Amino acid sequence: MKRLMLTVCALLLFQPGLALAQDPPKAPPAQHTVAVTGVWDMLVEAPQGQMSVTGTFKQDGEKLTGAQASPMGEVALEGTVVGAEIKYQIVLDMQGQQMTIVFAGKVDGDTMSGLFDFGGTGSAPWSAKKRQ
């Protein structure tokens, strides 16, 4: 019985030491943060051909707001910036029908690019360069 008690005590004494000897958990890798606030000159490959668009973005943490102007007019935008990933949407009035267009892409310094989805009917590439 004495031997059992000594074994249990020895295990209890050494168990915390084993826990301390382990490597601490590693922190998740830091996300690359980008700043998109400002005016961006954009090119979108619309079904009717290439179109120039101006995006004016305001970033507050991961929240993104602003406006997008094209020859068709200006519309509000809302979305997110998480790490280097940007995603936002605009809503267009197409002859009385609302169409949501979602832009998704990656920011790399003063450029960004990705794909946009026009209401689930197709997608096309877009790119942008930040005005200085």
C-alpha positions as CSV (number, residue, x, y, z in Angstrom):
1,M,0.0,0.0,0.0
2,K,2.9,2.3,0.8
3,R,4.4,1.6,-2.6
4,L,1.2,2.5,-4.3
5,M,0.9,5.8,-2.4
6,L,4.5,6.7,-3.3
7,T,3.8,5.9,-7.0
8,V,0.7,8.1,-7.0
9,C,2.5,11.0,-5.2
10,A,5.4,10.7,-7.6
11,L,3.1,10.9,-10.6
12,L,1.3,13.9,-9.2
13,L,4.6,15.6,-8.6
14,F,6.0,15.0,-12.0
15,Q,2.8,15.6,-14.0
16,P,3.0,19.4,-13.7
17,G,6.6,19.2,-14.8
18,L,5.6,17.3,-17.9
19,A,3.1,19.9,-18.8
20,L,5.7,22.7,-18.4
21,A,8.1,20.8,-20.6
22,Q,5.7,20.9,-23.5
23,D,6.0,23.6,-26.2
24,P,3.5,26.4,-25.6
25,P,0.7,26.6,-28.2
26,K,1.7,28.6,-31.3
27,A,-0.2,31.7,-32.0
28,P,-2.0,31.8,-35.4
29,P,-0.1,33.6,-38.1
30,A,-0.8,37.3,-38.1
31,Q,-3.0,38.4,-40.9
32,H,-1.6,40.8,-43.4
33,T,-3.5,44.1,-43.0
34,V,-4.0,46.5,-45.9
35,A,-5.4,50.0,-46.2
36,V,-7.9,50.5,-49.0
37,T,-9.3,53.9,-47.9
38,G,-9.1,56.3,-50.9
39,V,-10.0,56.5,-54.6
40,W,-9.2,53.6,-56.9
41,D,-9.3,53.5,-60.7
42,M,-10.9,50.2,-61.7
43,L,-11.3,48.3,-64.9
44,V,-14.1,45.7,-65.1
45,E,-14.5,43.2,-67.9
46,A,-18.3,43.6,-68.4
47,P,-20.2,41.4,-70.9
48,Q,-20.4,44.5,-73.1
49,G,-16.7,45.1,-73.0
50,Q,-14.1,46.7,-70.7
51,M,-15.5,49.6,-68.5
52,S,-13.7,52.1,-66.4
53,V,-15.1,52.5,-62.9
54,T,-14.1,54.7,-60.0
55,G,-14.2,53.1,-56.5
56,T,-14.2,55.4,-53.4
57,F,-13.5,53.3,-50.3
58,K,-13.6,54.0,-46.6
59,Q,-12.2,51.2,-44.4
60,D,-12.9,51.1,-40.7
61,G,-11.2,48.0,-39.4
62,E,-12.7,45.1,-41.4
63,K,-15.8,47.2,-42.4
64,L,-15.8,48.7,-45.9
65,T,-18.2,51.4,-47.2
66,G,-18.1,53.8,-50.1
67,A,-19.3,54.3,-53.6
68,Q,-18.7,53.1,-57.1
69,A,-19.1,55.4,-60.1
70,S,-19.4,54.3,-63.7
71,P,-21.0,55.6,-66.9
72,M,-24.2,54.0,-65.5
73,G,-24.2,56.2,-62.4
74,E,-23.0,56.0,-58.8
75,V,-24.1,53.4,-56.3
76,A,-23.2,52.8,-52.6
77,L,-21.1,49.8,-51.7
78,E,-20.7,47.8,-48.5
79,G,-18.3,45.0,-47.7
80,T,-15.3,43.7,-45.7
81,V,-11.5,43.7,-45.8
82,V,-10.1,40.7,-43.9
83,G,-6.3,40.4,-44.2
84,A,-5.6,41.1,-47.8
85,E,-9.0,39.8,-49.0
86,I,-11.6,42.4,-50.1
87,K,-15.2,41.6,-50.7
88,Y,-18.0,44.1,-51.3
89,Q,-21.3,44.4,-53.1
90,I,-23.3,47.0,-55.0
91,V,-27.0,46.9,-56.0
92,L,-27.9,48.1,-59.4
93,D,-31.4,49.0,-60.7
94,M,-31.7,47.2,-64.0
95,Q,-35.0,48.5,-65.6
96,G,-36.9,48.1,-62.3
97,Q,-35.1,44.9,-61.2
98,Q,-32.5,44.9,-58.4
99,M,-29.3,43.1,-59.3
100,T,-26.6,42.5,-56.6
101,I,-23.1,42.5,-57.9
102,V,-20.4,41.0,-55.6
103,F,-16.7,42.0,-56.0
104,A,-14.1,39.7,-54.4
105,G,-10.4,39.9,-54.7
106,K,-7.0,40.4,-53.1
107,V,-5.3,43.7,-52.2
108,D,-1.5,43.9,-52.9
109,G,-0.2,47.4,-51.9
110,D,-1.7,50.0,-54.3
111,T,-3.3,47.4,-56.6
112,M,-6.1,44.9,-56.2
113,S,-7.8,42.4,-58.5
114,G,-10.3,39.6,-58.5
115,L,-13.6,38.5,-59.9
116,F,-17.1,40.0,-59.7
117,D,-20.3,38.0,-59.9
118,F,-23.2,39.8,-61.6
119,G,-26.3,38.5,-59.9
120,G,-25.5,34.8,-60.3
121,T,-25.6,35.0,-64.1
122,G,-21.9,35.0,-64.6
123,S,-18.6,36.4,-63.4
124,A,-15.7,38.4,-64.9
125,P,-12.3,39.8,-63.8
126,W,-11.7,43.3,-62.4
127,S,-8.6,45.2,-61.4
128,A,-7.8,48.5,-59.7
129,K,-5.0,50.8,-58.9
130,K,-5.0,53.3,-56.1
131,R,-4.8,57.0,-57.0
132,Q,-1.8,58.8,-55.4
